[in-house]
Amino acid sequence: MPTRNPLSVLAVAGLAAATALPAAELVEQIVCRVNDRLITQSEFDKRLAIAARAPNHPTDPEELKHAVLEDLIREKLLEERAKEESVTATEEEIDTAVARVKAQYNLNTDAEFDAALAQSGMTRDDLKRQMKETITLQKVIGRDVTSQLQLTDDQLRLEYERKKEQFYALPESAHVAEIVIKYSPSDPDARQRAVAQVEEFRARVKSGTPFGDLARSVSEGTTRDKGGDLGTVSKGELVEALDAAIFVTPAEEYPAPALLTDSIHLFHVTDRKPPGYKPFAEVKDDLRKRIGDDLYEKRFTEYLDKLRRDAFVKIYVPELAKLDEKKAAG
């Protein structure tokens, strides 16, 4: 069955009103036709003004105009798709969305809510209409795009093997306790005394003195009250000299002390673990989201591109038509 041309309908309406209105007011300028839906000049101008106030908007005026036009074309295509699928938002869904907006901006009374909307040039009916459109379009996208993004365990495992080095690598680690003796960088004698002290402590713990007890009595570090306990430390986490002392090869429980500019550190290294990867079961949800986000962007773009290819899109404003051709050409 042939579709009705809305441009013709609009023209007829304009002729009917010709005797009552000046010519300039007959019909609003049409910016673009998307199948049987129209983008008017006022609709475009309003959206352009909103986009210009948005953070991180394109600074180039031509780029901004094209981005706004493209968004409006996509919305018309999705609106048409919603009609084809008989998808709409329920009153309950709309009311829930409006309540969420009120809560987000801490608007406790209807008066506060209406005043805030007025500042944005909107009424409550405007907001509800906007929420209805948004929810409806989200439902269409959910049906046509999101529902197609099911990922099997086999796909996730394959991606895990591909990406584990990039995202899920675990460095070598160990549980570490320390004894710290400090000295003035400008006092060589104090430094020598500190070195001698730490060597004595090292000999004592190797002979059986509990490291934690010794740390509580002699350490000058911030971990003294915890028996020198630093917890689990990953390779590369501490400064280079300390890191090299802890992760010495071959592994030692009491490695040689690390000498810094103003302190010397004796370590007790236990539970040393080699480098590896977070297990698949632990990262499965993160992996699903990571892949899903990338795949969604790809599929959503492909979906919208197909909708536009299959649609009749005519841009009536020469400036905007040239911008669209320029973008399409690359």
N, C-alpha and C positions, 0 to 999 in steps of 0.2 A: 504494500500500500504506500503511495507516495507520501512523503512527509510535508507538513505545512511549512511554508517559508515565513518565518517571523518577521523578516524585513518587509514583506508584502503587507502583513497584518498591521505593522507599525505605520506603514505609509498610508493605508486606508484610514487608520485612526487619525493620522495627521490631517488628511483631507477633510474628514468630518468636522474637525475643529478649526478649519481654515478661516471661517467667517468670524470666529470669536477671538483668535490669538494672532499676534504678529508672526510673520514668517520665521523669525529667529527662534520662536518658542515652539514651533510645530513638533519637531522631533529632535530629541537629543542626539548628538553625534555618536555614531557607532565606531568604536575603536577596532573591534575584532568580532568575527562570527566564528563560533566553534560548533559545527553541526547546526543544531537548531537553537543554540544558546548564544546570547549576545553579551559582549563586554562594552559597557557604555563609557563615555568620556568621564562622567562624574565618578563612576566606579573606579576607573583607572586612576584618576587624580587623587581620590581619597586614599587609595592603597599606596600610591606613590608618596604622599605626604607622611603616612604612617611609616613606610619603609625608610624614608629619609631621616626619621628620628630614632630608628632602631640602632642599637650598638653594632659595631662592625659591619655596617652596611657598605656597599661599594661606593667609593668616593668619586669615581668617574660617572658623570650624569647619564651618559649613554648606557653604560653597563647597568646602572641602577634601573633605568627605564625598561631595559630588556628583561632584567631579572623579575621585575614586577609583572610585566606582560606575560612572561613564561609561567609564573606562579598562577596567574588568573586563568590562563589557558588550561593548565593542569587541573585546577579546581573545577572548571566547567566540564572537563572530560570525566573527572571522578563523580561529579554530580549526575552526569548522564548515566554513568555506570551504576550508580546507586539506584537510579530510577529503573533501570533495566532489571536489577536484581531485587527490586522491591525492598530495599534496605532503608531504614530510617531510625532515628533516635526516639526512645520512649520518653514520656513525660518524667518518669522516675529517674531515668538517666540524666536528663537535662537538669532536673532539680538538684540531683546529687552533685553535678558539675558546678552549678551556681553556688551551692553551699560550700564547695571546696574553694572557690574563688574568695568568698567572704572570709573563710577561716584563714586562707593564705595571707590576706591583708589585714587580719585582725579587725574586721568590720562587724561589730557586735549587734548593732541595731539596724533596722531598715532605713532609718534616716541617714546614718553614716554611709550605708551602702549606696543609697540613691545619690548622695552628695559626691561620693567618690566616682560614681559612674558619670555624673554630670560634668565633672572636671575632665573626663576623657571624651566628652561629647556623645555619651551613650545614655540610653534608658535601660531599665531592667528588661524590657521586651527585646531591645537590641542585643543585649547580652545573651538572653535565652535563644534568640534566633542564631546568634553566632555559635553558641554551644551546640545547638542542634546540628548545624552544618558540620562542625568539627567532629562530633561523635559519629555522624553518618559517614563522613569520609574515612574516618579511622576504621569503621566496620567494613567498608568496601576494601580497604587495603588489607585488613585482617583476613578477609575471605580470599582475595585474589593473590596476595603476596605472602603474608606471614604464615598462612596455613601450609604453604608449599616448602617451608624451610625445615622440615623434619630431618634431623641428623641421627644416623644409626651409630651404635657403639663402634662398628668397624670403621666408619668414616672418622669418628673422633680419635680412635687409636692411630689411624694413619696420619692424621694431622698432628697428633701428639709426637710421633716419631719425627715429623718434619720440623716441628717448632720447639721441641723440648730444649735444644741448645740455646735458643734465643730467649725463651721465656721461663723455663723451669729448671735451669741448671742450679745446682747447689755446690758452693765451694767447700773445700776441705774445712773441717771445723774441729774444735776441741773444747773441753771444759777446762777453764784456767783460773788459777788463784795466783796472787802476786805478793811479794814483799818488796816495798819501795824504800830506798834510803836516798835522801836528798842532800845536796851540797851546793855551795856557791860556785858558779862557772869560773869565777876569777880566783879561786883558791885551790891550786893543784894538790896541796897537802890533804885538804878535806876530801878531795876526790879519791886519793889513794887510800885514805882511811875507810871510805865507803866501800871501795872495791874489796879491801881486806875483810871488812865486816861481812859482806855478802858471801864471800867465799867461805867464811867460817859458818854462816847460816846454812849454806848449801851442804857443807859437810855434816852438820848436825841433823838436817832432815834426812839425809841419806843414811844416817846411823839410826834413825828411828824416831826422832823428835817430830811430833805431829806438826805439819806445815801450818795448819790453821791456828794452833796455839801460839806458835812462834810469830806468826803475822800479827796476831792481836797484841803481842807484847812489844814488838820492835818495829813494825812497819810504819812508815810516815805517809802512806798513801791514803786516798779517800775510802778505800775498801777495808781499812784496818778493822773496824768494828764487826765486819762480816767474815773475819778470818782471811782477808785478802781475796775473797771470792769475786771473780769477774763474771761468772756465769759462762754460757757457751759463746765462744768467739769464733767468727768465720775468718778464714784467710783473706787478707786484704782489708780487714775492718779497722785494724789499728795502724799506727804509724809504722813505716817500713822497718825500722830497727827492732821494734817489739814483735812485729809480725814474723820477721826472719828468725828471731830467737825461739818463738813458740813452735813454729812449723819447720823445725830443723830436720834434716834428713841424714841418717835414720832418726826416727822418732825417739825422744828421750823424755822421761817423766820429769827430770829436773835438768833442763838444758842449761847451757852456759848463760850467765847473766847478760842482760842487754844494757849497754852503757849509752846514756843520753847526755845532753849538754849539762843538765843540772840534776840528774838523778840516775840511779842504777836499779834495775829490776830483776828480781829472781822469780822464776815461774815454777808452778807445779801444774803439769799438763797431764790430764787424764781424758779418757773417753774420746780419743782422737778418731775422727771419721774421715774416710777418703771422699773426694769430690763425687758427686752423683747427680741425680735428678729427682725432683718431687715425683712421687708415684702417680700413675695415671688416675687412680681412684680419687686422689686428693685434689687433682686439678681438673677433673672432668667437667664440673659445672662452669668453671672459669673458661675452659676451652670451648665449651658449647656457646657461651655468650660471645667470646672473642670471634669465633667463626661465624656465629649467627649475625653479629653486627656487620661484619664485612660482606657476608652473603646477602643480607637484607639490602644494603646499599646497592649492591650490584643488581639484584633482582628487581628492586623498586625502580631503579633507573631504566632497566630494560622494559619493565611493565609500562611505565609512562611513555617511553619512546614508542612502544608499539601502539598504545592508545592514540598517540598523536599521528603516527603514520597512517592509521586506519581511519582517521577523522578528516572531515573537511574543515580546514582552518584558513580563513581569509582575513588578512590584516588590512584595514582601510586607511590607516594613517601612513602616508608615504615614509615619514621619518622612521616609524617603528617597523615598517615592512623591510626597509633597508637594513636596520639593525638585526632583524631576525635572519635575513639572508646572509648577512656578514657572519653571524654566529654559526649558522648552519654550514657555511663554507669552511669553517675551521679557524 
